[in-house]
């Protein structure tokens, strides 16, 4: 058993990324039931909505799960932190902000803290602040990304060499080969986002899942570079409009309005690709089916072991 599984009480070293306002108990509980760590992403949801999701997730599974708090995105960070403690959620994931002031409070209650980082410097600071685990995310990932735009392949070995706490790789991972590659780079687990959207339990619009299945390797785009807000989305009519607005000099306030969580919900939950967007990582080009979460994890572990055996023969 590796350190990620040991620390978090998991069967597999696979965790779900926070999905913001499209987070749901169905997928989070399915991930936990399948042996990974399901996650409820707080996004910009009001505390009452997050609490309802926590309660529903606990009703659906007795296995560990996490709540992701994007510190500078949500206006309700303090209230959601108290909900995590109140409901004894075993793991919290902190992203998009300085985790240092928050970690001691969770540690007092025995809650494991995962911190999401995008650089070696951020990883070192997170470890010094008391993080139990670190997710290092390359900008291949879906959704909001760091303006540093470091790739997973280059970021993971540097972070793994710089810290002593377990590192979880995120960005561009969606099958057993990616899992094995992450382990080879020094990570002890992986975080999945886009790949979990295309699973049977994920209650997202079927058009979203089908778009992922049909996607080729070059069908995600970065929006927001012109305003310093990097976000990776699927190429859709709405994404094309966003890029056109940027070329016309769209200000930050307008970009934030056009990439609000309401626009996210329109795309992901309603399948409206003309007035809403869908997040998608570069791994989308590898997705060609919609399995159950349990089937996906079994496939990943089997493929990773098979690939390891094949590689072992080559290095004898």
Secondary structure, DSSP 8 states (H G I E B T S, - for coil): --HHHHHHT-SSSEEE---GGG--HHHHHHHHHTTSBEEEE-TT--HHHHHHHHHHHHHH-SS-EEEEEETTT-TTHHHHHHHHHHTT-SEEEEESS--HHHHHHHHHTT-EEEEEESSHHHHHHHHHHT-SEEEEE-TTSSEEE-TT---HHHHHHHHHHH-SSEEEEESS--SHHHHHHHHHTT-SEEEESHHHHTBTT--S-HHHHHHHHH--TT-EEEE-GGGT-EEEEE--HHHHHHHHHHHTT--HHHHHHHTSHHHHHHHHHH--TTT---B--GGGGG----B-HHHHHHHHHHHHHHHHHHHHHHT-
